[in-house]
Amino acid sequence: MESIALLVISLGIILVGAEVFVNGIEWLGKKLNLSEGAVGSVLAAVGTALPETLIPIIAILSGSSSHGHDIGIGAILGAPLMLSTLAMCVTGLAVVFFRRKRTFGVKVVADYSTMSRDLGFFVLVYGAAVLAGLIPPPYRMWQVGIGILLVLSYAGYVLLTLLQERDINSDHELPKFYFARRSPSPALGLVIFQVIFALGLIIFGADMFVKSVTHVAEMYAVPAFVLALIITPIATELPEKFNSVIWISRNKDTLALGNITGAMVFQSSLIPALGIFLTPWQLTGSAMIVAILAIASASFIFLELRKKKHISALLLMIGGLFYALFIYFAFTGVIS
């Protein structure tokens, strides 16, 4: 019970740290006079992805446990799976729930070019990362080459985003600065301090999380890989993605889905690249099943978008079936 309590506490620390970090990042963007497109699609996107980024890094670099690589790879593969399945399903359910107050009803109207680009990027780049996991150890340099391409691909995506000035937060006021709530314009030094403090909080929580997952896995004889696959993305990604539910209720479909697909882009490129650089990156059959489910769900949505120029609520909810299939595989031992 103590390990489970520490697991919950560590997740709470991570989420608090992420919230404080994002708040600091938004104010840092304002202080540096960056466009809202740059802050929202790049700085904030990276900031909200920090928990699920640092957890695998700390797990992999931890030499105290044989479960380190399993937890790291599970966290890396779990986020894209959750985003492309469960997060999409929750958004689809929100469309149906708010259909009477929505102008579009159950029809999801989002920016075609942005959505198509994000989903297409995810399928191609994440597919490349998965294929890298099939390359045998003697050809390690080929894996490293793919990892470098993943990093360059994300850099190209960021550049394209900045050039297009995608202002996803243009209609939202900047929240109050946490470390000086009464100040309308906090000092730049204080903003930087909040960002650094929050980063330290996330690292502390991530280290506690990795140790807790290891203890729970050993105590209940549950594979650490499976625990990381299920717990990490739901705890670090899904709460933030409930922003999409609010935007759906306000007919802001591009914001709602861009919130998810933007995270998918980051999680399919830089994070797998870290896995390639820091581990042998030899994906097991279980890992391949997880990756295939994520790619299949995203591909269904992508093809529907290309065909009809919009996404239906039903198609988004189909993502839930892919996640349900994953849970079934996990609890029947197919994924272990």
N, C-alpha and C positions, 0 to 999 in steps of 0.2 A: 504493500500500500504506500509505503514511503516513496518508492521509485515512481509510482503513478502520480502521487502528489507533486513530486519534483518535476515530472513531465508536464503537468498542467501549469505549474508555476513558471516553468521555463518558456512555455508557449505564450503565457501572458506577458512576460518580460520582452519577448521578441516582438509581439504585436504593439506594445507600448513604445518600444524603441523605434519601430517602423513608422508609427504615427508621428512621433516627434521629429524623426528624420525627414519625412515628406514635408512636414510643416516648415522645417528649416530650409529645405531645398527650394520650396516655392518662394520663400522670402529672399533666399540667395539669388534666385533668378531675377527677382525684382530689383535687388540692389545692383546687380551686374547689368541691368537693362537688357536682359535677354527677352526674346519674343515669347509669347505664351505658348506658341507651338513648340519651341525648343524646351521650355520648362515642362509642359504637359506630356509631350510625346517622348522626350529624351530623359531629362533630369528626374522628373517625377516617376516615370516608368521604371528607371533603374532603381530609384529609391524604394518603391513599393516591392521591387523584386529582391531587395537585399536579404530579407530573412531566408527565403528559399535558395538564395545564392550562397550565403555564408554557412548555412547548415551543411551542405555537401562538402564545402571546402574544409571546414573544421573537422568533419568526420573523416575525410580522406587523409588529412595531414596528421590526424591523431594516431600516434603509433602505439597507444596503450591497449588497443582492442582489435581483434581480428575481424570484428563486425564493421570497422570503419569504412572500407570500400563498399560493402553492401548497403550501408545507410546512405553513403554519398551517392551511389548510382541510383538507389531507390528514390532519393529526393530529386535528383536530376530528371529522371523519367516520369516521376509522379506529377509534377507541375503541368507539363504539356497535356498529359492525360486528363487531369482534372479540368483544365481550362477548355479543352476541345470537347468535353463530354458533359460533366456535371454543371459547370458554369454556364454553358450554352443552354442546358436543360432548364436551369433556374430562370434564365432570361426568357425562354419560351413560355414557361409557366406564368411569369409576370405579365407577358403580353395577353394571355388568355384571361388572367385575373382582372386586369385593368381594361379589358376590351370595350366596356361600355363608356368609359371616359376618354378613350383614345380616339383621335381623329382617324387613324388608320385601321381601327378595329384589331383584328388578328393578323393583319398584314404588317410585316416589319419593313419599314422604308429607311434604308441606311445608304450612306454615300457609296456608290457602286465601285468607283475606282479605288478608294481607300481600302474597302473591305476585300475586294478581289486581290489587290496587291498583297495585303497582309496574309490572307489565307494561302495564296499561291506561294508566297515566300516561306511560310511555315511548312507546307507539305514538301517542298523541294529541299530546303535546308535541313529540316529535321530528318528527312529521309536519308540525306547524305551522312548525317551524324550517326544514324542507326547502321547504315551500311559499313561505316568505319569500324563498328563493333564486330564485324564479321571477318575483318582482315587478320590473318594469323600473326603472332608475335614476331616472326622473322622479318616481316615487312612493316615494322613499327614506323618507319619514316613516312610511309604512305598515310598512316593515321595522323601523324603530326601535320602533314601537308593538308589533309582535310580540315584539321583543327584550325590551321591558319586561314584557310578559305572561309571557314565559318565566321571567324573574327572580322575578316575583310568584308564579308557579306553584310554583317550587321553595321559596319562602318558606312557602307554604301547606303544602307537603309536609312541610317541617321541623317546622312547628307541629303538624301532625297526628301526626307521629312522636313528638314530645316529649309530647304529650297521651296517646298510647297507651302510652308508656313501653316501647318495644320493646327489651328487654334482651338483645341478641344475644350479649353477652359475659358473661352472668351466671355461666356455669360455667367461666370461665377466670380463673386467677390473673393479677394484673398482672405483666408481665415486669420484670426488674431494670432500673433506670434506668441508661442507658449511661454517663452522665458521672459517676456515683457508684455503682458496682455494689455496693459493700459497705454502702451506706447504706440502711436500711429506709425512711427518710423524708427524701429530699433537700429542700433549701431551695427555696422557690418561685422565688427569683431565679435559681438554677441551672437549674431546669426551664425557665424562660422563655428563659434564655441558650441552652440546647440547642435549643429550638424555632427561635430566630432563626438560630443557627449552621447548622442543618440546612436551613433555607429558603435561606440564602445558598449552600450547597453545591448545592442543586437548581438554583438560578438559574445558577450557574457552569457546571454540567454541561449544562443546557439550551442555554445560549449556545454552548458547544463543539459540542453535537450539531447545532444548526442550521447552523453553519459547515461541519461535516464532511459533512452530507447534501448541502449545496450543492456542495461540491468533488467528492464522489463522483458526483453527478448530472451535473455538467459533464464529468467525466473519462470516464464510461462512456456518456454520451448517454442516460441513463435519466431519464424525467420525475421531477422532485422531488416532484410530487404523489403519484405511485405509490410512490416510496421511503418517503415519510412515512406513507402509508396502511398499508404492510406492516410497516415496522420499528418505528415509534413505539408502536402499541398492543401488539404482541407483547412488546416489551422492557419496557414500563412497566406493563402490565396483567396479562399472562398469568402471570408468576411469582407475583404476589400471589394470583391466583385458584386456585393449587394448594392453598391452604388449603381450598377446597371439596372437594378429593379426600380430605383427611384427615377432614373432617366427614362425608362420605358413608360412609367406612369405619366411622364410629362411630354410624351411624344418626341423624345430626343433619342431616336433609335441609333443614329450614327455614334453618338456619345456612348450609348449603352454597349454596343457591340465593339466599338473601337477600344473601349476600356479592356475588353477581353482579348481581342486580336493583337493589340499592341503588346500585351504581356506575352502572348504566344510567340511573337516574333523574337522577343528577348530570350525567352526560355528555350527556343529551338536553335539558337545560334551560340551566343556567348557561354551559356551554362554548359551545354554539351562539350564545347571547346575546352572548357576547364577540366571536364571529366577526361577528355582525351589526353590533355597535357599532364594531368596529375595521377592518372591510373593507367594500367595496361589496356583498359577499355575493351575488354573481351566480354561482350554481352551474352548472357545465358539465354536459354530458350524462353524462360519466364520474362526476361527483360524484352525480348523480341516481341512477345505477345502483347505486352503493355504498349510498346511503341506502335505496333500495327493497329491496335484499337484506337490510339490517338490520331494516327494518320488517316484511318478510315473514316472516323467521325468528321474530321476537318475537311476531308475530300468530298463527302456528301454535301456539306454546306457550300463548299466552293463551287461545285458543279451546278447546284441549284441556283446560286447567285449568278453564275455566268449565263445560265439558260433563261432565267426569268427576270433578272435585274433587281430582284428583291428576295427576301428570305421569309418563309412562312413560320409561324409559331410552332406548327407541328414538326417541321424539320429540325428546329432547334431542340425540341423536346426529345427527338430521336436520339440525340446525344446521350440522354439519360439511359437509354437501353444499352449503349456501349459501356457506360460506367457500371451498370447493373451486371453486365456480362463479366466485367473485370472483377467485381466483388464476388461473383459466383466462382470464378476461377481461383480467386485467392482463398476462399473458405473451403473449397473442395480439394485443394492441394495441387491444382494444375499449375498455379503460380506459387513458387516457394523460394 
